[in-house]
Structures are given as structure tokens and as C-alpha cells.
Amino acid sequence: MTFNTWIIAVDNRIADLLAAAATVPGEVHVAVLGDRDLAEELARTDVADVLWFEPPAGSVVEEYAGQVAEAVAARKPDVVLTGPQDAARLIAGRLAAQLRTPLITSVQSIEADPPVATRLTVSGSVEQTVSASPLLAVLDSPGGAPEATDAAVTIDQIVLAPGTTISMVSAVPRAAGADLSTADRVVAVGRGLAAKTDLGLVRDLATALGAQVAGSLPLAEDLGWLDKDLCVGISGKQISPALYLAVGISGQMQHMAGVTRAQKVVAINNDPEALIFGKCDYGIVGDLYAVVPALVSALGEPRA
Ligand SMILES: Cc1cc2nc3c(=O)[nH]c(=O)nc-3n(C[C@H](O)[C@H](O)[C@H](O)COP(=O)(O)OP(=O)(O)OC[C@H]3O[C@@H](n4cnc5c(N)ncnc54)[C@H](O)[C@@H]3O)c2cc1C
């Protein structure tokens, strides 16, 4: 049996979506929301064709998410995969309504056949596999940029109409923030840090490792010492770096659910009984105020 599989792409991070789609027998199509360059980049991947949605200039995704959903629904997909980006989730929600199928979130993997989605539930402590028809899944990790093939497939274009119920009032560029979803190395800090002014210690370590800084919920939300976007866990980001170094983090399951796909987890904690020591690959029992400067000094020059 073969399935009509679609990927909804809002940027070029679709390598894991493509890998998941490749497990499902049948053709894979991509619905791309963005500029022509993005459509052309994705047309050089291992897909049957590309449906390119060109947004109106100066528009917001809420204006046309319904139009994208309608067009994809009209192509009667059996399986639709997308990533966790805001625009992707918004379109997926509209598509779920169009297809009258549940939207399955926090998905880790897809298997066929028949297509099923596996996800983490109960704060990351249970791996649950579900089926639905059509199967509409938001994967936590869309992956990085896909490998380009030699030939490009056909691009069909749909020009989206401006919406009438919402419009953009202003859009002010902010300084570029960290993108944890694609970070290769992450240094995360928790309540073990005594003061906001000590964040410099952790930033020094991140710089020495060429890593992004992240944090536990108390730091990013309750104390507001870090940007909310930098929270790791079920209420924040689920990430998959090669290295996750947790500094002064106890290792509660709500936090660790965010790093189940990290390749190596390293913990620094002064409590030998801390939960995180049961969940890491390497642990350093010690005061972060002694261990972190020692590591920075041992690492020497910052890594690229
Ligand atoms: C519904 C729900 C959702 C949640 N979602 C999230 C989420 O997405 N992300 C998240 O992070 N949390 C989440 N939480 C909160 C979570 O349960 C924990 O409370 C939180 O992760 C604890 O943060 P922490 O490890 O920074 O702090 P703590 O648990 O207070 O741990 C601090 C650690 O630092 C160590 N320490 C103290 N001083 C030092 C020192 N000098 N050197 C070294 N180590 C030191 C201590 O031994 C301790 O282990 C959620 C909770 C709920 C109920």
C-alpha cells in the first residue's frame, strides 16, 4: 500500500521531516511557504514535487494559513508532517480542521506501514504510539537543511491573497537571538546559579565551547534572567544538540524531556544525589562556581 505524504515547510529545516516521510511508502510532496529561493532549494531535495505558496508582501501568517490548509487538504493527503515553528503549527491547526483529523504534537518519529506517530507524554516519561487517518503530525525536531540532489523537481505556485480580518501594524527587527533548535552545543543553567550577575560565568563557558546558552524554567520564566525562548523542557524547547551541558540543574523530568534527543548530556551539580546524575552521560559533582571557571580555563581559546 502507498500513501500520499506531504511535508509543510516554512523554512529549509526539513532534513528530519524528509527522513520521517521516507519511511512511508509512496510519493512525498512539499508545501513550501516562503520566498522563491526557499521553494527552489526544496525542489532540489528528494521529493516528487513542490507546491510553493507565495505570501503577500508585509503579511502575517494568520492571514493566509487557512488558504494553505485548504490547498493541501484538497490534495487529499494520507500523511502530513511539519515542524514546531509557529507558522507551521498554525497551518497544521487549520489543516486539522479541514481534514477533520487530530493534530498530533510532540512527535519524535514516524513509522509505516500503516503510518503511526510516536511521541513523549506524561512529562516525557511515556513513549506513546498513535495512529490516525489522515495522520497529521508536528515533529519536535524538523532537522537541518536537507541534502541537495542534482535535479530539481517541478514547482507549482499558489499566490496567497491578503487577509481581511488581521493585518500587520508594525514589525521591528530585534537583535538576533539564539536558535536552540539547531544548536550543536548547548550550555544550560538552572537555579544553582545564585545571582543574575553570575550569568557571565555560564556565558564564558558557552563561548569556550562554541555553545548556545539556555536555561531551566525557573531561570527563563520565574526569575526572567534569560529570554523565555531559551527555556528547555516540556514548557520550552525540545532540542537535539550533540552536547548538552547542564549547570546547576536538578534534572526534573519536565526539564529533561527537552533533551531526550541530545547525544551527550553532561551535568555539573554540587549535590551527589541530584536526579540529573541518573540521567546524564558524564557528571561532575562540584560547586559550579569552582568547576565552571576551571573548565573555561582548561578549554582555552573559544571554539568556532
Ligand atoms: C507543568 C510543569 C511544566 C514544567 N516545565 C518545565 C520546563 O519546560 N523546563 C524546566 O526546566 N522546568 C519545568 N518545570 C519545572 C521543573 O519541575 C523544575 O522545577 C525545574 O526544572 C527546576 O529547575 P532547576 O533545575 O533550575 O532548579 P532546582 O530544581 O532548584 O535545581 C537547582 C540545582 O542546582 C544545584 N546547585 C545549587 N547550587 C549549586 C552550585 N553552587 N553548584 C552546582 N550546583 C548547584 C542543586 O543541587 C539543584 O540540583 C515544569 C513544572 C511543571 C509543573
The ligand as a Tripos MOL2 file, in Angstrom:
@<TRIPOS>MOLECULE
LIG
   53    58     1     0     0
SMALL
NO_CHARGES

@<TRIPOS>ATOM
      1 C1          3.6500   21.5310   34.2560 C.3       1 LIG1
      2 C2          5.1020   21.8400   34.5150 C.ar      1 LIG1
      3 C3          5.8970   22.1340   33.4420 C.ar      1 LIG1
      4 C4          7.2580   22.4180   33.6330 C.ar      1 LIG1
      5 N1          8.0400   22.6820   32.5480 N.ar      1 LIG1
      6 C5          9.3650   22.8820   32.7230 C.ar      1 LIG1
      7 C6         10.2150   23.0970   31.6050 C.ar      1 LIG1
      8 O1          9.8230   23.0980   30.4440 O.2       1 LIG1
      9 N2         11.5390   23.2880   31.8530 N.ar      1 LIG1
     10 C7         12.0650   23.2770   33.1190 C.ar      1 LIG1
     11 O2         13.2900   23.4570   33.2650 O.2       1 LIG1
     12 N3         11.2640   23.0760   34.1740 N.ar      1 LIG1
     13 C8          9.9350   22.8830   34.0120 C.ar      1 LIG1
     14 N4          9.1510   22.7180   35.0980 N.ar      1 LIG1
     15 C9          9.7490   22.8880   36.4350 C.3       1 LIG1
     16 C10        10.5110   21.6470   36.8830 C.3       1 LIG1
     17 O3          9.6170   20.7600   37.5110 O.3       1 LIG1
     18 C11        11.6110   22.0280   37.8680 C.3       1 LIG1
     19 O4         11.0480   22.7450   38.9410 O.3       1 LIG1
     20 C12        12.7070   22.8640   37.2500 C.3       1 LIG1
     21 O5         13.1910   22.2530   36.0770 O.3       1 LIG1
     22 C13        13.8310   23.0240   38.2470 C.3       1 LIG1
     23 O6         14.7610   23.9260   37.7320 O.3       1 LIG1
     24 P1         16.2830   23.8790   38.2310 P.3       1 LIG1
     25 O7         16.8310   22.5220   37.9930 O.co2     1 LIG1
     26 O8         16.9380   25.0440   37.6010 O.co2     1 LIG1
     27 O9         16.1310   24.2170   39.7800 O.3       1 LIG1
     28 P2         16.2450   23.2910   41.0540 P.3       1 LIG1
     29 O10        15.3550   22.1180   40.9560 O.co2     1 LIG1
     30 O11        16.0910   24.1910   42.2170 O.co2     1 LIG1
     31 O12        17.7290   22.7330   40.9980 O.3       1 LIG1
     32 C14        18.8620   23.5150   41.1980 C.3       1 LIG1
     33 C15        20.0490   22.5590   41.2650 C.3       1 LIG1
     34 O13        21.2310   23.2930   41.3950 O.3       1 LIG1
     35 C16        22.1010   22.6030   42.2640 C.3       1 LIG1
     36 N5         23.0020   23.6000   42.8340 N.ar      1 LIG1
     37 C17        22.7490   24.5480   43.7650 C.ar      1 LIG1
     38 N6         23.8430   25.2940   43.9950 N.ar      1 LIG1
     39 C18        24.8160   24.8110   43.1810 C.ar      1 LIG1
     40 C19        26.1720   25.1570   42.9710 C.ar      1 LIG1
     41 N7         26.7480   26.1800   43.6060 N.pl3     1 LIG1
     42 N8         26.8920   24.4160   42.0810 N.ar      1 LIG1
     43 C20        26.3330   23.3840   41.4200 C.ar      1 LIG1
     44 N9         25.0430   23.0140   41.5860 N.ar      1 LIG1
     45 C21        24.2940   23.7320   42.4540 C.ar      1 LIG1
     46 C22        21.2050   21.9740   43.2980 C.3       1 LIG1
     47 O14        21.8100   20.8480   43.8720 O.3       1 LIG1
     48 C23        19.9830   21.5910   42.4470 C.3       1 LIG1
     49 O15        20.1010   20.2560   41.9790 O.3       1 LIG1
     50 C24         7.7900   22.4190   34.9310 C.ar      1 LIG1
     51 C25         6.9750   22.1150   36.0160 C.ar      1 LIG1
     52 C26         5.6480   21.8300   35.8110 C.ar      1 LIG1
     53 C27         4.7960   21.5010   36.9900 C.3       1 LIG1
@<TRIPOS>BOND
     1     1     2 1
     2     2     3 ar
     3     2    52 ar
     4     3     4 ar
     5     4     5 ar
     6     4    50 ar
     7     5     6 ar
     8     6     7 ar
     9     6    13 1
    10     7     8 2
    11     7     9 ar
    12     9    10 ar
    13    10    11 2
    14    10    12 ar
    15    12    13 ar
    16    13    14 ar
    17    14    15 1
    18    14    50 ar
    19    15    16 1
    20    16    17 1
    21    16    18 1
    22    18    19 1
    23    18    20 1
    24    20    21 1
    25    20    22 1
    26    22    23 1
    27    23    24 1
    28    24    25 2
    29    24    26 1
    30    24    27 1
    31    27    28 1
    32    28    29 2
    33    28    30 1
    34    28    31 1
    35    31    32 1
    36    32    33 1
    37    33    34 1
    38    33    48 1
    39    34    35 1
    40    35    36 1
    41    35    46 1
    42    36    37 ar
    43    36    45 ar
    44    37    38 ar
    45    38    39 ar
    46    39    40 ar
    47    39    45 ar
    48    40    41 1
    49    40    42 ar
    50    42    43 ar
    51    43    44 ar
    52    44    45 ar
    53    46    47 1
    54    46    48 1
    55    48    49 1
    56    50    51 ar
    57    51    52 ar
    58    52    53 1
@<TRIPOS>SUBSTRUCTURE
     1 LIG1         1 GROUP 0 **** ****
